[in-house]
Amino acid sequence: MLKMAYLMTACNRHQFFKNKNISKKLKLTLKNTTTDKTLTYASGTWTLIKRDRNQLNIFERKTYRRILGPVYDNEKENWRILTNKEIYASVRKKTYYNRDNKVK
C-alpha cells in the first residue's frame, strides 16, 4: 500500500487538476487513464480492508472535487463544494471499490 499512499500524496500536491486552462473533460480522461490504472495495478493480489477502501474512495472524491470545482448555489447565493451524490452523477461513476474487495 506504499505505492497507493505515494500516488495519493503526489496527486494532492500536483496543481494539474486545479489548472483553469485545461478542460474538465481532459482532466477526467487523464485521471481515469493514469491515476486509476496506477492505483489498481496488480489489485487482484491485494487484501483490502474497510479502511483501505474508504481511503481510496475518499481520494477519488477529492480528485473529482478538484477537477469539477465548486458550484454556485443560487438559493443561498454562495459557492459550495459538490456532494458525493452530485460527484457520482456528474461523472456517471459509482464508488471505485465495492464491499466485496473487487475492482469495478
PyRosetta script that sets phi, psi and omega in degrees:
from pyrosetta import init, pose_from_sequence

init()
pose = pose_from_sequence("MLKMAYLMTACNRHQFFKNKNISKKLKLTLKNTTTDKTLTYASGTWTLIKRDRNQLNIFERKTYRRILGPVYDNEKENWRILTNKEIYASVRKKTYYNRDNKVK")
pose.set_psi(1, -1.0)
pose.set_omega(1, 178.0)
pose.set_phi(2, -63.7)
pose.set_psi(2, -39.9)
pose.set_omega(2, 178.9)
pose.set_phi(3, -62.0)
pose.set_psi(3, -41.1)
pose.set_omega(3, -179.5)
pose.set_phi(4, -63.0)
pose.set_psi(4, -44.9)
pose.set_omega(4, -179.7)
pose.set_phi(5, -65.1)
pose.set_psi(5, -40.5)
pose.set_omega(5, 178.9)
pose.set_phi(6, -63.6)
pose.set_psi(6, -45.2)
pose.set_omega(6, -179.5)
pose.set_phi(7, -64.7)
pose.set_psi(7, -42.1)
pose.set_omega(7, 179.2)
pose.set_phi(8, -61.6)
pose.set_psi(8, -42.8)
pose.set_omega(8, 179.4)
pose.set_phi(9, -64.9)
pose.set_psi(9, -43.3)
pose.set_omega(9, -179.0)
pose.set_phi(10, -64.4)
pose.set_psi(10, -42.2)
pose.set_omega(10, 179.9)
pose.set_phi(11, -68.7)
pose.set_psi(11, -34.9)
pose.set_omega(11, 179.5)
pose.set_phi(12, -68.8)
pose.set_psi(12, -33.2)
pose.set_omega(12, 179.4)
pose.set_phi(13, -80.1)
pose.set_psi(13, -25.9)
pose.set_omega(13, -174.3)
pose.set_phi(14, -72.4)
pose.set_psi(14, 136.2)
pose.set_omega(14, -177.4)
pose.set_phi(15, -90.3)
pose.set_psi(15, 2.5)
pose.set_omega(15, -177.0)
pose.set_phi(16, -57.5)
pose.set_psi(16, -44.0)
pose.set_omega(16, -175.9)
pose.set_phi(17, -72.8)
pose.set_psi(17, -15.0)
pose.set_omega(17, 178.0)
pose.set_phi(18, -97.0)
pose.set_psi(18, -7.6)
pose.set_omega(18, -176.9)
pose.set_phi(19, -65.6)
pose.set_psi(19, 124.4)
pose.set_omega(19, -177.2)
pose.set_phi(20, -78.8)
pose.set_psi(20, -16.7)
pose.set_omega(20, -177.6)
pose.set_phi(21, -82.7)
pose.set_psi(21, -8.2)
pose.set_omega(21, -179.5)
pose.set_phi(22, -106.8)
pose.set_psi(22, 133.7)
pose.set_omega(22, -175.9)
pose.set_phi(23, -67.3)
pose.set_psi(23, 153.7)
pose.set_omega(23, 178.1)
pose.set_phi(24, -63.8)
pose.set_psi(24, -36.5)
pose.set_omega(24, -179.7)
pose.set_phi(25, -62.0)
pose.set_psi(25, -43.7)
pose.set_omega(25, 178.2)
pose.set_phi(26, -65.9)
pose.set_psi(26, -41.6)
pose.set_omega(26, 178.7)
pose.set_phi(27, -61.2)
pose.set_psi(27, -43.8)
pose.set_omega(27, 179.0)
pose.set_phi(28, -65.0)
pose.set_psi(28, -39.9)
pose.set_omega(28, 178.4)
pose.set_phi(29, -63.0)
pose.set_psi(29, -46.2)
pose.set_omega(29, 179.8)
pose.set_phi(30, -66.5)
pose.set_psi(30, -37.8)
pose.set_omega(30, 177.2)
pose.set_phi(31, -62.3)
pose.set_psi(31, -44.1)
pose.set_omega(31, -178.3)
pose.set_phi(32, -70.2)
pose.set_psi(32, -32.7)
pose.set_omega(32, -176.8)
pose.set_phi(33, -87.1)
pose.set_psi(33, -36.3)
pose.set_omega(33, -176.0)
pose.set_phi(34, -96.7)
pose.set_psi(34, -57.5)
pose.set_omega(34, -174.8)
pose.set_phi(35, -64.5)
pose.set_psi(35, -48.7)
pose.set_omega(35, -179.0)
pose.set_phi(36, -63.4)
pose.set_psi(36, -41.2)
pose.set_omega(36, -179.6)
pose.set_phi(37, -65.9)
pose.set_psi(37, -39.3)
pose.set_omega(37, 179.4)
pose.set_phi(38, -67.5)
pose.set_psi(38, -42.4)
pose.set_omega(38, -179.4)
pose.set_phi(39, -67.2)
pose.set_psi(39, -33.8)
pose.set_omega(39, -174.7)
pose.set_phi(40, -98.4)
pose.set_psi(40, 6.4)
pose.set_omega(40, 178.1)
pose.set_phi(41, -60.7)
pose.set_psi(41, 126.9)
pose.set_omega(41, -179.2)
pose.set_phi(42, 59.4)
pose.set_psi(42, 30.5)
pose.set_omega(42, -177.4)
pose.set_phi(43, -70.6)
pose.set_psi(43, -14.7)
pose.set_omega(43, 177.6)
pose.set_phi(44, -66.6)
pose.set_psi(44, -19.4)
pose.set_omega(44, -179.4)
pose.set_phi(45, -97.0)
pose.set_psi(45, -2.0)
pose.set_omega(45, -178.1)
pose.set_phi(46, -78.4)
pose.set_psi(46, 151.0)
pose.set_omega(46, 167.6)
pose.set_phi(47, -114.5)
pose.set_psi(47, 100.2)
pose.set_omega(47, -177.0)
pose.set_phi(48, -91.4)
pose.set_psi(48, 130.6)
pose.set_omega(48, 172.9)
pose.set_phi(49, -97.6)
pose.set_psi(49, 171.6)
pose.set_omega(49, -175.6)
pose.set_phi(50, -57.9)
pose.set_psi(50, -39.7)
pose.set_omega(50, -179.9)
pose.set_phi(51, -61.6)
pose.set_psi(51, -41.4)
pose.set_omega(51, 179.2)
pose.set_phi(52, -65.0)
pose.set_psi(52, -43.4)
pose.set_omega(52, 177.7)
pose.set_phi(53, -61.4)
pose.set_psi(53, -43.0)
pose.set_omega(53, 178.8)
pose.set_phi(54, -62.5)
pose.set_psi(54, -41.6)
pose.set_omega(54, 179.3)
pose.set_phi(55, -64.4)
pose.set_psi(55, -40.2)
pose.set_omega(55, 177.9)
pose.set_phi(56, -65.4)
pose.set_psi(56, -41.5)
pose.set_omega(56, 178.7)
pose.set_phi(57, -67.7)
pose.set_psi(57, -38.4)
pose.set_omega(57, 176.7)
pose.set_phi(58, -63.9)
pose.set_psi(58, -45.1)
pose.set_omega(58, 178.3)
pose.set_phi(59, -59.7)
pose.set_psi(59, -43.2)
pose.set_omega(59, -179.6)
pose.set_phi(60, -63.4)
pose.set_psi(60, -43.3)
pose.set_omega(60, 179.1)
pose.set_phi(61, -66.1)
pose.set_psi(61, -38.5)
pose.set_omega(61, 177.2)
pose.set_phi(62, -62.3)
pose.set_psi(62, -41.2)
pose.set_omega(62, 178.9)
pose.set_phi(63, -64.6)
pose.set_psi(63, -44.5)
pose.set_omega(63, 177.9)
pose.set_phi(64, -63.0)
pose.set_psi(64, -38.7)
pose.set_omega(64, 178.9)
pose.set_phi(65, -64.6)
pose.set_psi(65, -36.7)
pose.set_omega(65, 176.7)
pose.set_phi(66, -65.5)
pose.set_psi(66, -41.4)
pose.set_omega(66, -178.0)
pose.set_phi(67, -70.3)
pose.set_psi(67, -47.8)
pose.set_omega(67, -174.3)
pose.set_phi(68, -79.0)
pose.set_psi(68, -25.8)
pose.set_omega(68, 177.5)
pose.set_phi(69, 74.1)
pose.set_psi(69, 179.3)
pose.set_omega(69, 179.0)
pose.set_phi(70, -76.7)
pose.set_psi(70, 161.7)
pose.set_omega(70, 177.1)
pose.set_phi(71, -121.1)
pose.set_psi(71, 151.0)
pose.set_omega(71, 179.3)
pose.set_phi(72, -89.6)
pose.set_psi(72, 126.1)
pose.set_omega(72, 179.8)
pose.set_phi(73, -95.6)
pose.set_psi(73, 110.2)
pose.set_omega(73, -177.0)
pose.set_phi(74, -67.2)
pose.set_psi(74, -33.8)
pose.set_omega(74, -178.4)
pose.set_phi(75, -66.6)
pose.set_psi(75, -45.5)
pose.set_omega(75, -178.1)
pose.set_phi(76, -93.1)
pose.set_psi(76, -9.5)
pose.set_omega(76, -179.8)
pose.set_phi(77, 55.7)
pose.set_psi(77, 49.9)
pose.set_omega(77, 175.0)
pose.set_phi(78, -153.0)
pose.set_psi(78, 171.5)
pose.set_omega(78, 178.2)
pose.set_phi(79, -90.9)
pose.set_psi(79, 146.0)
pose.set_omega(79, 178.0)
pose.set_phi(80, -146.8)
pose.set_psi(80, 162.9)
pose.set_omega(80, 176.6)
pose.set_phi(81, -86.3)
pose.set_psi(81, 160.3)
pose.set_omega(81, -179.7)
pose.set_phi(82, -74.1)
pose.set_psi(82, 145.8)
pose.set_omega(82, 173.4)
pose.set_phi(83, -78.7)
pose.set_psi(83, 167.7)
pose.set_omega(83, -179.9)
pose.set_phi(84, -60.2)
pose.set_psi(84, -42.7)
pose.set_omega(84, 179.7)
pose.set_phi(85, -63.5)
pose.set_psi(85, -39.7)
pose.set_omega(85, 178.3)
pose.set_phi(86, -66.0)
pose.set_psi(86, -37.4)
pose.set_omega(86, 178.4)
pose.set_phi(87, -62.8)
pose.set_psi(87, -51.6)
pose.set_omega(87, -176.7)
pose.set_phi(88, -66.8)
pose.set_psi(88, -30.5)
pose.set_omega(88, 177.1)
pose.set_phi(89, -70.4)
pose.set_psi(89, -38.1)
pose.set_omega(89, -177.3)
pose.set_phi(90, -76.9)
pose.set_psi(90, -28.5)
pose.set_omega(90, 177.5)
pose.set_phi(91, -100.0)
pose.set_psi(91, -2.4)
pose.set_omega(91, 178.4)
pose.set_phi(92, 54.9)
pose.set_psi(92, 46.3)
pose.set_omega(92, -178.1)
pose.set_phi(93, -143.5)
pose.set_psi(93, 139.5)
pose.set_omega(93, 175.5)
pose.set_phi(94, -90.6)
pose.set_psi(94, -175.4)
pose.set_omega(94, -178.7)
pose.set_phi(95, -57.8)
pose.set_psi(95, 145.9)
pose.set_omega(95, -172.7)
pose.set_phi(96, -72.2)
pose.set_psi(96, -35.4)
pose.set_omega(96, -178.5)
pose.set_phi(97, -116.0)
pose.set_psi(97, 126.2)
pose.set_omega(97, 179.3)
pose.set_phi(98, -91.8)
pose.set_psi(98, -177.6)
pose.set_omega(98, -174.5)
pose.set_phi(99, -74.1)
pose.set_psi(99, -13.9)
pose.set_omega(99, -178.4)
pose.set_phi(100, -91.3)
pose.set_psi(100, 13.9)
pose.set_omega(100, -179.7)
pose.set_phi(101, 64.1)
pose.set_psi(101, 20.7)
pose.set_omega(101, -180.0)
pose.set_phi(102, -108.6)
pose.set_psi(102, 140.2)
pose.set_omega(102, 177.5)
pose.set_phi(103, -76.5)
pose.set_psi(103, 132.5)
pose.set_omega(103, 178.8)
pose.set_phi(104, -81.0)
pose.dump_pdb("model.pdb")
